[in-house]
């Protein structure tokens, strides 16, 4: 199993999530706010899922 938390791309995605949440704090368009926040979190989740897959092709993807 690979430690996805050590990957630079995962760390950058985490920073992106923090930035997105800060930038959308005052957003009154709750549909947009929810969608953009979920999309940012999805990046982190996909990296973690790929790293734990045990398959090199899926990890690379």
TALIN-V32716 format. One record per pair of residues at least 4 apart in sequence whose C-alpha atoms are under 7 Angstrom apart, sorted by the first residue. I is the first residue (numbers start at 1). J is the second residue. D is the distance in whole Angstrom. If there is no record, write none. Layout:
# TALIN-V32716
i | j | d
I | J | D
I | J | D
This chain:
# TALIN-V32716
i | j | d
1 | 52 | 6
1 | 54 | 6
2 | 51 | 6
2 | 52 | 6
4 | 10 | 7
4 | 48 | 6
4 | 51 | 6
5 | 10 | 6
5 | 11 | 7
7 | 11 | 6
8 | 12 | 6
9 | 13 | 6
10 | 14 | 6
10 | 44 | 6
10 | 47 | 6
11 | 15 | 6
12 | 16 | 6
13 | 17 | 6
13 | 43 | 7
13 | 44 | 6
14 | 18 | 6
14 | 44 | 7
15 | 19 | 6
16 | 20 | 6
16 | 40 | 7
17 | 21 | 6
17 | 40 | 5
17 | 41 | 6
18 | 22 | 6
19 | 23 | 6
20 | 24 | 6
20 | 37 | 6
21 | 25 | 6
21 | 37 | 7
24 | 33 | 6
27 | 33 | 7
29 | 33 | 6
30 | 34 | 6
31 | 35 | 6
32 | 36 | 6
33 | 37 | 6
34 | 38 | 6
35 | 39 | 6
36 | 40 | 6
37 | 41 | 6
38 | 42 | 6
39 | 43 | 7
41 | 45 | 6
42 | 46 | 6
43 | 47 | 6
44 | 48 | 6
45 | 49 | 6
46 | 50 | 6
47 | 51 | 6
48 | 52 | 6
49 | 53 | 6
50 | 58 | 6
50 | 59 | 4
51 | 59 | 5
53 | 58 | 7
53 | 59 | 7
55 | 59 | 6
56 | 60 | 6
57 | 61 | 6
